[in-house]
Amino acid sequence: MIHRLASWRGRGPLRPAELAEAAVLADVSVALIAIGWLLPITSIFIVAAAAPMAAIAARNRPRAVLAGAVAGTTVAMLIAGTGLASNVVGCAVIGTLLGVAWRRRWSPIRMMSVAIGVLWPPIAIAAVGVLTLFSQLRSLALVQITNTWDGIKANLRSLGLSALSRPVDPAIRWLVAHWAIGVPVALLVGIVASTIAGRILAWPPLARLERTRLAPPSTRDPVADDDLTTAGPGPVPVRLVDVGHTYPAMAAPALRGVSLTVAPGQFIAVVGPNGSGKSTLARILGGKTPTSGVVHRPGATALGRPGGTALIFQRPESQVLGVRVRDDLVWGMARSRLVDVDVDALLARVGLMGFAERETSTLSGGELQRLAVASALARRPSLLISDESTAMVDAEGRQLLTDLLAALAKEEGLAVVHVTHRLEEAKRADRMLFLERGELLAAPPAPGPVAPHDVPGAGPSRTGAAAQIAAPAAGQAIELSGVGHIYTAGSPWAHPALTDIDLTVGAGEAVMVVGHNGSGKSTLAWILAGLLIPSEGRALLGGQPLDRRLGQVALSFQHARLQLLRSTVRSDVRAAGGVDAASADAALELVGLDARELGTRSIDQLSGGQQRRVAMAGMLARRPSVIILDEPFAGLDDGARRGLITVLRRLRIEVGLTIILVSHDTDGADQLVDRVVTLDHGRVVADGPMAELAGRGSEGSP
């Protein structure tokens, strides 16, 4: 039997998470109603607006629905007055009915009986009473009803359907004239129609939400997992025999002739340079069908299912879906499995103790990556595939996650495959697999020079156009004074990210900002780029607010691929810089890429280091005076790292750019920067020469 949700939510005031959910979903209802009001033939949106309110009622205590209704009504009143506000109230009433009916598993007949027998009488009595007391409101309401019907008639006439309106028109006129009868009749029709339509529209999303809701055993029905369409879970042991894979429109294969076996209890590390085929191998182990060769396993890969396969991607934001950490951890899991998930224990295991109620939008890149690992472990897989899961994590976090991967294999018998660029992580594994140009090597390749396209000096000579693009802008200093930033300030779930930051970066200077995950590095980067206005303090470039100097400071995101919005290299640089083809090619030369070789190449055919440089070329084409790179070394092999540092050195010397690196990874940065700013819990705890960083550790720990 399904008990009321309030029985396990407990008594007392609403928690921040409940308030957040109620406010957000109520605002969704307001938006849907506003669309229905403003646009033609979109009245269905008003009916659909009951679904978000139903979600509040299904997931939370009744008082959360009241809080959402008050918030939504207030917003609606400010936007469009009593008309929109009354619609919000109506959606809250119908949504509450739908949510309670869903939670208690009412039949359609019972739900309709409650709508007619419980909701309609008091609503009708109240409506007639209000219209009786307030004559002006009554006149306005009746005129609105008449005008609405006239509009419907006009639409029917334009469609050649006037015959449909003729028998209805006299009835509408009579009901308006005899409003004491007409209003209750109209409300009865509206409640019945809204309940039926609301049930149709709300049930699918409520079913989805129910699968992700974490609740005690007493509140769940025993629902079995869906049957697998193939054999039961059996991802390991997995044996690859002469496996190869070639992507569409690619001349060279990403993998060729790979044969290996992954058995339970093994911890295997896959290493190799960017573009060597590591991610392709990870995906084939996870179930992707190769274009050649054979993959043997005892059963199904069963992605995301208990005893199956779990994948952790390079970009955590692509697999973090929940609004709250707690919700994301169990997103999409069958309800029957939720009782086995100890959310707090899993989060503690990946270094996120106490994060259960945090909004995922407030997490740093490294914290998102740890959450992705915890979500994978919640599925209790037999095969865990980690594709650069430590790339965005600080040194302490990398150590914790590497220890965890080793323990999962040794103590719990999982098969663990970890793709990494870091030799210190790979050495923890039972076996190391070395890939180069898609082939599996018997031993690691001897270190060699950086490829020509990774060394700016080895590229084509600079042209006049390149010199024109490289012309330095007037040197201007960045000044931050008393800067602080709070996400969702003024709300119960406010999260301070920066506090009392005083910082000056001179023109032409190269500065590195370091700190642990969650220390505020990325927030600082967005403020420095003028894309985020601080909650307090001043952020200036040349004496003017940074948010008014957009374009003068260019920001390279943590994941360069997210910044590349065109299909080919040259077209992306042209679009990003707003320049012609010649200037785009010159910008590519400036970052050490041969436009003749790469200009027409697909963005998705580039290595991680090349993608980052293409993004830089697009930014440089706009001639900024400052360039900020957020985690520029994440996911780069040693050769790509050296190449990027060389590019940045040349830009600083020849172009005169001010360069700010925001990273937890300092390897090789001493060749570029001579000053390091250390953040800890949103505060500057150190600011000095690069040499001082070595004495505090690579992460800048105070």
N, C-alpha and C positions, 0 to 999 in steps of 0.2 A: 504494500500500500504506500502511496506517495503522501508524505507528511508535508505540512506547510513549511515553506522555506524559513519562516521566522523561527521555527522551533530549533533550528541549529545555528541561525545567525545570532541568536541571543538577544537580550534586551539592552537598553542603554541607547545613547546617541548614535546617529549614523556615523559609520567609519568613513574616512576620507575616500576610500575606494568606492563606497556606495554613493557618496555625494558626487564624485567625479562621473561615475557611470550614469547617474540620474540626470545630471546637468548636460552631459554630452548628447545622450539619446534624446532628451527633451528638445535640445537645439536642432537635432535632425528632424524631429516632428515639425518644428516651426518652419524650417526651410522647405519641407515638402508642402506644407499648407500654403506658404507664400508663393511657391511655384504654381500651385493649383489656382491661386487667386490671380496671378499676374499674366499667365500665358493662356492662350486659347486652347480649348479641347484638352485640358490637363487636369480636370477635376478628379481624375483617378488618384492623383498625388495626395489629395486631401484624405481620401479613404486609406491610402497606404500609410499616412502619417500615424495611424493607430499602432502600426507594427513596432516602432521604437518604444512607445509607451508599454506595449505588451511585453517587450523584452525586459524592461525595468521591473514590471510586476512578476515576471517569471523567475527572475534571478535574485530579487532582493525583497526586503521587508516592505509591507504596505506603505510605511512612512517614506520610503525612498520614492515611491510613485508620487506621493504628495509633494515631496521636495522638487521632483522633476516638473510636476505640473505648475508649481509656483514659479519656478525658474523660467519655464517656457512661456507661461502666461505673461510674466513681467516683460520678457524680451518682445513678445508679440505686441503687447500694449505700447511699448516704446516705438515699435516699427510702424504699426498700422492701426492702432486704436482697438476699440472694443470688438470689432468684427473679427479680426484675426485672433484676438485673445479668446473669444467665445469658442472658436473652432478648436483651439488648443485644449480648452477645458473638455469639450466633447470628445476629442481624441484620447485624452487622459482617462475619461470614464470608460469608453469602449476598450481602450488598451488594458485597463485594469481587469475588465471582465475577461478579455482574451487571455491575459497572463495567468489569472487564477484558474480559468478553464483548462489551460495547457498543463499547469502544475498539478492539478487534481485529476487530469485525464477525463474531463467531462465529455459526454457524448454531445453531438450537435443539438439533439432535442433538448437535453438538459440546459445547455448553454443558452439556447433560444428562449426557453422557459424563464430562466433567470433574467434575461434581457427584457422580456415583456412584463413579467410579473414583479420584478424587483426594481429595475432601473426606470422603466417608463413612467409608472405612476408618480413618484416624487418629482421627476424632471418635468413632467407635464404640469403638475400642480404649481411648481415653482415658477415655470415660465408664464403661465396664465396670471399668476399673482403679481409678478414683476410688471408685465405688460398692463395690468389693470391699474397699478399704482403710478406708473410713469407713462403718461400719455404721449410725451414727445418721443420716448424710446419706442413706444408702440407704433407710432406713425412712421418712424424711420424703418423699423423692422418690416412693416407691411409694404412700404414702398420698395424696400430691397427685394422682398419676395416677388413682387409684381415685376420689377425690372429684370430680375433673374429669369423669370418665366418668359418675358418678352424677348430676351436675348436668345433663349433656347428656341422659341418659335422662329426667330429670324434665321437662325442657323438651319433649322429644318426646312424653311422656305428656300434658302439658297441651295439646299441639296435636293430640292424637288420632292420633299416629304411633308408638305403642308397637311396632307390628309391625316397624318399621325397626330397633329396638334389640335385638330378641330374638336374631337370629342372630349379632350382633356381641358381645353381652355375654359369652358363654362364652369367646370368643377373647381378649377383654380380660382376663378373670380368669386364664386360663391363662398369658398373656404376663407378667402381674404376678407370678404364682407362680413362673414360670421366667424371672426377670428377666434372667439372663445372655444369654438368647436374645431376650427381649422388648424390651430396651433398644435393641440394634442394629437390630431390625426397625422399632421406632418411629422411630428416628433416620433410617432409610432413607426411610420414608414421609414424614417431616417435611421432609427435605432435598429430595426430589423435588417435593412439593407446594409448598414455599416457593419453589423455583426457578421452577416454572411460573407461580405467582401473582405472584412478584416481577417476572418478565419482562413479564407483562401490565401490571402497575401502574407499573413503572419506566421502560419504554421511552418513553412520551409525554413525561414531563418531561425525560428525558435528551436527547431529540431537540431540545427547546426550548433546553436549556442549550448543546447543541452549536452551535446557530446563533449564540449570543452569545459563544462562546469565541474569544478572539484567540490565534492560534497561528501559528508560522512556516510557510512554504509546504510544508515537508517533512512536516508533520503533517496536512495537509488533503487531502481528496478533491476533485477538480474537480466541484463540484455547480453546475449552472446555476440561475439565478434562475427562480422560477415565472413562467410566461407570464402576461402581463396579460390580464385578461378582456375588455378593450376594446382600442383601438388602442394602439400603443407610446407611450412617454413623449413628450409634446409640450405642456407647459403654457403655453409662450409662443411667439409673441405671443398674448396673450389680449385679446379685445375685448368689452366690455360695451355692450349696446345697450338703453337705456331700462329698466335693471334696477331692480326693486323687491323688497322682502322684508318680509313681515308675519309676526310670530311668533304662534302659536296663543294665543287669549284676549287678544290685544293689539288695541286699537281703532286706534291710530295705527301706520303702517308704520315700521319701523326704517330702511328705505331707500326712496327713491322717485325714479324717472326718472334713474338714474345711467348715464351713457355715458362711457366712457374706454377707452384702449388702453394696455397695458403691454407693452413690447418688450424683447428681450434687450439687456443692457448699460445699462439705465436704472436709476437710483436715484431712487425716488419716495417722498416723505414724505406721510403722511396725517395731518392735524391737525384738531382740532375739540374742542369741550367734551365732558364726560362725557355719554353718552346720545345723541351725534350720529350714531351708526351706523358708527363707524370699525371696530370689531371685526367687525360684520356684513359690511362690505365686504371685510375681510381674509379672512373665511371663504368668501365667494363666490368670491374670487380663488383660494382654495385648493381649490375643488371643491364647495362647498355649492350646492345647487340653489336659485335664487331663485324667489319666488312669482310674479314677472312679469318680462317682458323676456327677452332672449336673451344667452347667453354663447358666443362663438366662440373655439375654440382648435384648433390643428392635430392634437392627439392627446390622450392621457389626462393627467389631472393627476398621476397616478402618485405619490401621497403616500408619502414615505419611500423612494422608489426612485431609483437612479442616473439622473440626467438628468430627474428629475421635480420634485416640489414639496416643500419643507420648511417647516413651520410652527413658529414659536417663540411659545409662549403667554405670557399675562400672568403666570400662576402657574407658576413653574418646577417646584414640587413635584408638579404634576399630570403632568409628562412625564419626571421623573427616576425610573427604575425599578430600576436596578442597585444592588447593595449597595456595590460599589466603583466609583470614578470610571472606571477602565479598562473595566469591564464595561458600565457604563451608556452609554459613548460608542458602543459597537457593538451595543447591545441590539436584537435582532430582525433584524440584518443577515444576508444570505445568507453562508454560509461561503466561497463563492468570492470574495466581495468583501473579506473581512477582510485579505487580504494587501496591499491597496492603502491601508489605513488606518495612518497614522503617528500613533499616539496621542499621543506626547510633543510632536510638532510642532503638532498641533491644539490641545492644551492650552496650549502656549506662545503660540499665536496669539491666544487669548482671555484671556491673563493668568493662567493656572493652571499654570504650569510647576512640575513636581515633585509634582503632585496625583494622579498615576495610581493610586497604591495607597491613597489616602485613602478612608475610608468616606463615602458620600454623606450619611449621617445627621449627620456632623460639619461639614458645609459650611454657611456662612451663606446667607441668601437671595440676596445678590448673587453669591456663588460658584456657587450652584445655577443662577442665570440664565446665567452664563457657560458652565457645563457644557452647558446646553440649547442654547446657540448652537453650541458645538463639536460636539455630537451632530448638529445639523442639517447642519453643514458636512461631517461624515463621510460623508453620503449623496451628496455632490457634486451638488446639485440645479441645475436650470436656473432655477427660480423660488424665491426665498427670501422668506418673509413673516414679518416681525418685528412682533408685536403687543405693544407696550410692553416690549420686551426689555431696555430700559435703566432701567425704573422702579425696580428694586431695587438698582441698581448705584451705587457711589460716583462722584464726579466724574471721577477718574482712569480708572475702568472705563468710564464713559459715553463719554469721549473715545476710549478704545481701541476700543470696539465700534463707535462711529460711524465712525471711520477705517476699520475693517475692512469695514463695510457698503459704504462708498464705494469702497474698493479692489476689492471683489468685483465690483461693477458695472463699474468703469472698466477694471480690469486683467484680469479673468477672464470678463467678458461675461455675468455673471448678471443676471437681472432681479430687483431688490431692492425690496420694498415695506415701508416702515418706518412703523408707527403710533406716534405720539409726541405728548406734550403740550409738549415743549420746543422752542421756536422756534430755539434755537441748534443743535439737532440737525437740524431740518427745513431750515435754510438750507444744509446741506451737500449736500442732494439736488439732482438735476437738475431735478426738478419738485416743486411742492408742491400737494397737493389739499386743499381746505378743505371740510369737511362741517359742516352745521348742520341739526338736525332732519331728518336723513336725506337732505338734498339737497346736491348738489355745487355749490359757489359758484364764480363766476368770479374772485373776489378775496376776501382775508380780510375777515371782518366787522369793523366798527369796534368797539373795546372799549367795553363798556357796563357798567352797574351789575350787581351780583350779583342773581340772581333772588330774589324775595321769600322763597321757602322756604329760601334759603341764608343769609338774614340773620336772626338770632334776634330782633332788635328789630322786624322787620317782621312777625313771626308773631303768633299770638294772645296775649292778655295772660295772665299767670300766674294760675292759680287757687289756691284754698286748698290743694288736693291737691298742686299743684306746690310750694307753699311748704313743705308738710309733708315732701315727699321731699327738698327742698333743704336742710332743716335740717342744719347741719354737725355731723359727729361730733366728739367731743373731739379736739383737736389733739394729734397724737403724731408724734414724729420717727422717721425711719428711720436706723438706724446700722449701717454695715458696718465690721467691723474685721478686717483680715488675711484677707479673703475670697479664696479661690482655688477654681477648679473644674477638674477633669480628667475628660474623657469616657473611659469604659472604663479607669478607673484600675487600675493594677497589672497590666495586660496589655501585650503587646509593641506593640499598636497604640494605646496611650494617647495622648490628644491634649489638651494643656493649653489651656484657653480663657480663664481668668482667673488672675491672680497678684497676691497681696498688695494687695487693693483696700481702701482706707480711704476711707469716704464717709459724709457725714451730709447728710440732706435734712430741713429743718425743716418743721413743720406749716404748711400754706398756701403753701409755696414752689413756684415753677415753675422746674424745672431741665431742661436739655436735655443728653442724652448723645450725643456725636458720635464719629465714627471711620470708618476705611475698612472695606470688607467684610472680615469675618473678624477684626475687632479685638476681638470679644467682647461687642458691644452687646446682641444678643438673649439671650445667656446671662445677662448681668447683669439684663436685664428679667425673665427667668423666676425668678431668685433674689429680686429685689425683690418679685415677686408671691407668693413663698412656694411656687411650684410646683416649684422645684428646690432641693434642699438642697446647699449648697456642700460641696466636698470638704474644705475647711479654713476656719478662721476663724468669725466670728459674724455673723449677719444678723438684726437685731432691729427690731421695731416697738413703740415704747412699752416697751422693756425686755424684751419676750418674743420668742422665735424667730419669724421670719416664717412659717415653715411651719406654725405653730400658730395663725396669725391669718388663715387662709384666708377670703376674703370681705371683709376689711378693705382689702385692696389689690386693685384690679380691673385686669386686663390686657386691652388691646385688641390682637388679633393683627395681624400684617403684612397679612393678607388678611381683611378684615372678613367676607366672605361665608362663611368657614369657621366663624364664630361664630354665624351665623344659622341656627338649626336648625328653625324652624317655617315654614309656608308663607306666612303673612301677617305684616304689620308688628306689629299689636297683639298677636297670639298669641305672637309671638317675644319681645316685651318682657315679657309676663306670665310666660312660662315662664322666661326668664332671671332676672327679678327676684323671682319667687315672689310676685307681687302681683295684685290684682284689676284689672279693666278701667279703672276710674277712675284708679288710681295709674299704670297703664301709659300712659294718655293724658297724665297730668301729666308723666311722665318724657319723653315725646316733645316736649311743649311746651318743656321745659327745654332741649332740644338744638335748638330752632328748627324742629321739624317739626309741621305741623298734623295732629293725630290725626283730625279729621273728614275730611280729604282723603286721608290716607295710611293710616289705621288698618287698612282692609280690603284694601289693595293687596298684590299678590304681592311677595315679597322680590325675585324675579328681574326685576321691572319697575322697580326702583330704580336710580338711578345709583350710581357708586362712592362719591361723597361722601355720598349719602343712606344707603347701606348702612352706612357707617362710623358715621354718627350714630345709626342704629337700634341698632347694637351698643353704642354708648355709653349710650343710653337704658336698655337692659337692665341694664347694669352699675350705672348711677346709681340704678335702682329698688331696688337692694339697699343703698343708702346706704353706700358705702365711704368711707374717710377719705383714700385715695390712689388715683389713677387713673394707669395707665401706658399709653402709646400707643406701640406698636412700629411704626416706619416709617409714621406716620399720613398722610403726604403722597404716598405712592407711588401713581401712577396717577390723581391728581387734577388737574383743570385749574385754571387760575388762579382762576376764580370759586369753585369748590368749596374750594380751599385757603383763600381769604380767609374764606369762610363758616365753615369749621371752626375757624380761628384765632379768629374772633369768638365762636363758641360757647364755646371753651375759656377765653377771657378772661372771659366772663360767669360761667362756672362758678367760676373762681378768685375773682372779686370778690364775687359774691352768695352762693355756696355755701360758700366757704372750703376748697375741695378742694386737696389737694397734687397737683400735676401733674408728671409726668415724661415728657418726650418722648424717645424713642430713635430717632435718625434720622441719615442722612448728608446730608439735605436741609435746609438752614437758611433758605431763602428765606421771608421774612415772619415768622420765629420771633421776631425782636427785638421784635415787638409783644406777645408773650406772656411770654417768659422773660427773666430778667435774670441768669441764671447758666448757664454751660456747663461740662460735664465732658467732657474729651477722652480717649478710649481709643486705645491703640496696642499691638498684639500682647498684648492682655489686661491691660495695665497702665494706670493713670491717669497721663497725662503732663501734664495741665493741668487746672486747676479755678479758674475766675475769672469775672468779669463778661462778659456777652454782647459788650460792646464790644471785648474783647480778641480775640474770635474773628476779627474782620475782619482783624486784622493777621497771622493765621496761615493765612488761606484758609478758604473755606466749609466744607471738610471737617474743619477743626480739625487740620491737619497740624502736628506739633510743629516 
